[in-house]
Amino acid sequence: MKIKEGFELREICGEYIVVAHGDRNIDFSNVICLNESSALMWKTAVTKDFTHEDLCAVLMDTYEVEEDIAKNDVARIVEEWKNMGIIE
C-alpha cells in the first residue's frame, strides 16, 4: 500500500492535520486530523510502499505496545485511510 500523491501531513499548533494539494483541497468538509501515533504511522507510510507489519513495528518500537494491540491499531487506521481515499 502507499499514500496517494497530493496529501501532506502538517503540524499546526500541536495538532496533526492531513492536507491535500490542488483540486483535492477544495472540499473542506472532510478534514483529516491525526493523533500522535497515527501521525507517526503516516510519517512511515509516506516514505515508501508500506505493509501492516511496517506500521506495527513502528508502534511497537516507539510505544513498547504488545503486538496484538499494534495490529488492531494499524488495521483501524489503515481502514480509515482507505475509506477517506488517501491510500491505494
C-alpha positions in Angstrom: 0.0 0.0 0.0 1.0 3.6 -0.3 -0.2 7.1 0.4 -1.6 8.7 -2.7 0.3 11.7 -4.1 -1.1 15.1 -3.2 -1.5 14.6 0.5 0.8 16.0 3.1 0.9 15.9 6.9 1.3 19.2 8.7 1.6 20.1 12.4 -0.4 23.2 13.3 -0.5 24.4 16.9 0.4 20.9 18.1 -2.3 19.2 16.0 -1.5 16.9 13.1 -3.6 17.5 10.0 -3.5 15.9 6.6 -4.0 18.4 3.8 -4.5 17.9 0.1 -2.9 19.9 -2.7 -4.6 21.4 -5.7 -8.2 20.5 -6.6 -8.4 17.9 -3.8 -8.3 20.7 -1.2 -11.5 22.4 -2.4 -13.8 20.3 -0.2 -13.1 21.2 3.4 -15.9 19.1 4.8 -13.5 16.1 5.3 -10.6 17.5 7.4 -8.3 14.6 8.5 -6.8 15.1 12.0 -4.4 12.5 13.3 -3.2 11.8 16.9 0.5 11.4 17.7 0.6 7.7 17.0 -1.3 7.8 13.7 0.9 10.8 12.6 3.9 8.6 13.3 2.5 5.8 11.2 1.8 8.4 8.4 5.4 9.6 8.5 6.5 5.9 8.0 3.9 5.2 5.3 4.6 8.4 3.3 8.2 7.4 2.7 7.6 4.1 0.8 5.2 1.4 0.0 4.2 0.1 3.4 2.7 -3.0 4.9 0.7 -3.5 8.1 3.9 -5.1 9.6 5.9 -2.0 8.9 3.4 0.2 10.8 3.1 -2.4 13.6 6.9 -2.4 14.1 7.0 1.4 14.4 4.3 1.3 17.1 5.9 -1.5 19.0 9.4 0.1 18.8 8.2 3.6 19.7 5.5 2.9 22.3 6.5 -0.6 23.5 3.0 -1.9 23.0 2.1 -5.6 22.6 1.9 -6.9 19.0 -1.9 -7.6 19.2 -2.6 -4.0 20.2 -0.4 -2.6 17.5 -2.1 -4.9 14.9 -5.5 -3.7 15.9 -4.4 0.0 15.9 -2.8 -0.4 12.4 -5.8 -2.2 11.0 -8.1 0.5 12.2 -6.1 3.5 10.9 -5.4 1.8 7.5 -9.1 1.1 7.1 -9.9 4.8 7.9 -7.3 5.9 5.4 -8.8 3.6 2.7 -12.3 4.9 3.4 -11.0 8.5 3.1 -9.4 7.7 -0.2 -5.9 8.7 0.8 -4.1 5.3 0.3 -4.0 2.9 -2.6 
